[in-house]
Amino acid sequence: MPWVWEEQLAGYPGLKDHVDQWVAAGRPGTFYRFADVHFGGAGTSANGRCFMEALHAACYHLDHPSLNTEDHWERFEKQHKRVMTYDVKREDMAEFFKFLERDSVPLDYAELYKSRQINSLNSLADLVAFVRRKKLERGCYLVCAGQHRLDHCFVLVVRLHRGPLMAYDVWEGFEDPPCWIEPLTNIKWIDTVKAIYRIKKGPKPEPPRENQLSKTDKKRARMAAAKSAKNAKKRVKKRNQG
């Protein structure tokens, strides 16, 4: 690998590995076309965790950092039997959101799952125009965007009264503060937008319907428990008399 690649990718071990695979394959076409076929997905931050880090930053901005924790991520990885760093696709993001809902994490899932038509957003200017045209509500939005077919996630912050659009693009979990807000215009590399999800605090989700009992079933359960307790007392009394 030429020294310039080594120098530019020194902080991105997963991406460097992708370049190595492209070289080993005989450099078929451009690296970015090869990456689109073989590695398409978010994760071009230094540790490949930009999706998770963007969620952390969004929850931090909402002043509810505990909504999304490392425990959620680890349990999700264990269930899906894969390490969710680099190549995180929109299907993976959707599965993780469903996992949070099943885990009763209080997010507004109606907003989170809302479909947004984002066709033909091919630049930072297009993204800004989309926000203004659609009049996106004040709040946090997780954006999955790309450059040269490599995807990256960051947080878009929409403010009141058409104020300047802001962003969180870096998460440093061991720092205080762990992230900082900056003008969206600093993120100049966008050449496509793949998805926009609103991250908003919501009520605690109801448990799955199959786990909910009707009033009649609850009454039957109480009666059965009372009958069982009564029979247990009878058995104890009978043993004592015997």
C-alpha positions in Angstrom: 0.0 0.0 0.0 1.4 3.4 -0.9 2.6 5.4 2.1 0.0 8.1 1.5 -2.8 5.5 2.1 -1.1 4.3 5.3 -0.8 7.9 6.5 -4.4 8.8 5.7 -5.9 5.7 7.1 -3.8 5.3 10.3 -6.7 6.2 12.5 -9.2 4.0 10.7 -8.1 0.3 11.1 -11.4 -1.1 9.7 -11.2 1.1 6.6 -7.5 0.3 6.1 -8.4 -3.4 6.1 -11.0 -2.7 3.4 -8.3 -1.0 1.3 -6.0 -4.0 1.9 -8.8 -6.3 0.6 -9.2 -4.2 -2.5 -5.5 -4.3 -3.2 -5.4 -8.1 -2.6 -8.3 -8.5 -5.1 -6.1 -6.8 -7.8 -7.6 -3.3 -7.5 -10.7 -4.1 -9.6 -12.1 -0.7 -10.6 -12.0 2.2 -8.0 -11.8 1.5 -4.3 -15.1 3.2 -3.7 -17.0 1.1 -6.2 -15.4 -2.0 -4.6 -16.4 -0.7 -1.1 -19.9 -0.1 -2.2 -20.3 -3.7 -3.3 -18.5 -5.4 -0.5 -18.6 -3.1 2.5 -21.6 -0.8 2.0 -22.7 0.5 5.4 -22.0 3.1 8.0 -18.8 3.0 10.1 -16.2 5.3 8.7 -15.3 6.8 12.1 -12.0 5.8 13.7 -13.5 2.9 15.6 -16.3 2.0 13.2 -19.0 2.8 15.7 -20.4 6.0 14.2 -24.0 4.8 14.4 -23.9 4.0 18.1 -21.9 7.1 18.8 -24.4 9.3 17.0 -27.2 7.7 19.1 -25.1 8.5 22.2 -24.7 12.1 21.1 -28.4 12.5 20.3 -29.4 11.2 23.8 -26.8 13.4 25.4 -28.3 16.4 23.6 -31.8 15.4 24.8 -30.3 15.4 28.4 -31.2 11.7 28.7 -27.8 9.9 28.1 -29.1 6.7 29.7 -31.6 6.1 27.0 -28.9 4.3 25.0 -26.1 2.5 26.7 -23.2 0.2 26.0 -25.3 -2.6 27.6 -27.9 -2.2 24.8 -25.2 -2.5 22.2 -23.5 -5.5 23.7 -26.8 -7.4 24.2 -27.8 -6.6 20.6 -24.5 -7.9 19.3 -24.8 -11.1 21.3 -28.3 -11.7 20.0 -27.4 -11.1 16.4 -24.0 -12.9 16.7 -22.0 -10.2 14.9 -19.8 -7.3 15.9 -21.7 -4.1 14.9 -18.6 -2.0 13.9 -18.1 -0.9 10.3 -20.5 -1.9 7.5 -23.6 -1.1 9.7 -26.5 -1.0 7.2 -29.9 0.6 7.4 -31.4 -2.8 8.0 -29.1 -3.2 11.0 -30.2 0.2 12.3 -33.8 -0.7 11.9 -33.2 -3.9 13.9 -31.5 -2.0 16.6 -34.4 0.4 16.9 -36.8 -2.5 17.2 -34.5 -4.0 19.9 -34.7 -0.8 21.9 -38.5 -0.8 21.6 -38.7 -4.4 22.8 -36.4 -3.4 25.7 -39.0 -0.7 26.6 -36.5 2.2 26.0 -38.7 5.3 26.2 -38.2 6.8 22.7 -40.9 8.2 20.4 -41.1 5.3 18.0 -43.8 6.8 15.9 -41.4 9.6 15.1 -38.4 7.2 14.8 -40.1 5.0 12.2 -41.6 7.8 10.3 -40.8 7.5 6.6 -39.1 10.5 5.0 -38.6 10.8 1.3 -35.0 11.8 0.9 -34.4 11.0 -2.8 -31.8 13.1 -4.6 -30.1 14.7 -1.5 -26.6 14.8 -3.0 -24.9 17.5 -1.1 -24.8 19.5 2.2 -26.9 22.2 0.4 -29.5 19.6 -0.6 -29.8 18.5 3.0 -30.2 22.1 4.3 -32.8 22.8 1.6 -34.7 19.6 2.6 -34.8 20.5 6.2 -36.2 24.0 5.4 -38.6 22.8 2.7 -40.1 20.0 4.9 -40.0 22.2 7.9 -38.5 19.5 10.1 -39.5 20.0 13.8 -37.1 21.3 16.3 -35.0 18.4 17.7 -32.4 15.7 17.0 -32.1 13.7 13.8 -29.7 10.8 13.2 -28.4 11.2 9.7 -26.8 8.4 7.7 -24.9 10.1 4.8 -22.1 9.1 2.4 -19.1 10.2 0.6 -17.7 8.2 -2.3 -20.1 5.4 -1.3 -18.7 5.1 2.2 -21.4 5.9 4.9 -21.1 7.8 8.1 -23.6 8.7 10.8 -23.9 12.1 12.6 -26.5 14.0 14.5 -28.4 16.9 13.0 -29.9 19.5 15.4 -32.8 21.6 14.1 -33.4 24.7 16.1 -36.4 27.0 16.6 -37.3 29.8 14.2 -35.1 28.7 11.3 -32.0 29.1 13.5 -28.6 27.8 12.1 -28.6 24.0 11.7 -26.1 22.4 14.0 -24.5 18.9 14.3 -22.6 16.5 16.5 -20.1 14.5 14.5 -17.6 13.3 17.2 -18.2 11.3 20.4 -15.5 10.9 23.0 -17.1 8.9 25.7 -14.3 9.4 28.3 -14.1 13.2 27.9 -16.2 15.8 29.6 -18.2 16.8 27.7 -18.2 13.7 25.5 -19.3 15.6 22.4 -19.6 19.1 21.2 -22.0 20.9 18.9 -20.8 22.6 15.7 -22.4 24.3 12.6 -23.7 21.7 10.2 -21.8 23.7 7.5 -18.6 22.1 8.9 -19.7 18.8 7.4 -18.9 19.5 3.8 -18.1 16.0 2.6 -21.8 14.9 2.1 -22.5 13.6 -1.4 -25.5 11.5 -0.6 -28.0 11.1 2.2 -29.2 7.6 2.9 -31.6 8.0 5.9 -32.8 10.5 8.5 -34.3 9.3 11.8 -35.7 11.6 14.5 -34.5 10.7 18.0 -37.0 12.0 20.5 -37.8 11.1 24.1 -41.1 9.3 24.4 -43.3 7.3 26.8 -42.2 3.9 28.0 -43.4 1.4 25.3 -46.2 -0.9 26.3 -45.1 -4.6 26.6 -45.9 -6.8 23.6 -49.7 -7.4 23.3 -49.3 -11.1 23.8 -47.9 -10.4 27.3 -50.9 -8.2 28.3 -53.8 -9.7 30.1 -57.4 -8.6 29.6 -59.5 -7.6 32.7 -61.2 -11.0 32.6 -57.9 -12.8 32.5 -56.5 -10.7 35.3 -59.6 -11.5 37.5 -59.2 -15.2 36.7 -55.5 -15.0 37.6 -56.3 -13.3 41.0 -59.0 -15.9 41.8 -56.7 -18.8 40.9 -54.0 -17.3 43.1 -56.4 -16.9 46.0 -57.7 -20.4 45.6 -54.2 -21.8 45.5 -53.3 -19.9 48.7 -56.5 -21.2 50.4 -55.7 -24.8 49.4 -52.1 -24.4 50.7 -53.4 -23.2 54.1 -55.8 -26.3 54.2 -52.9 -28.6 53.5 -50.8 -27.0 56.3 -53.7 -27.2 58.7 -54.3 -30.9 57.9 -50.6 -31.8 58.4 -50.6 -30.0 61.8 -53.7 -31.9 62.9 -52.3 -35.2 61.7 
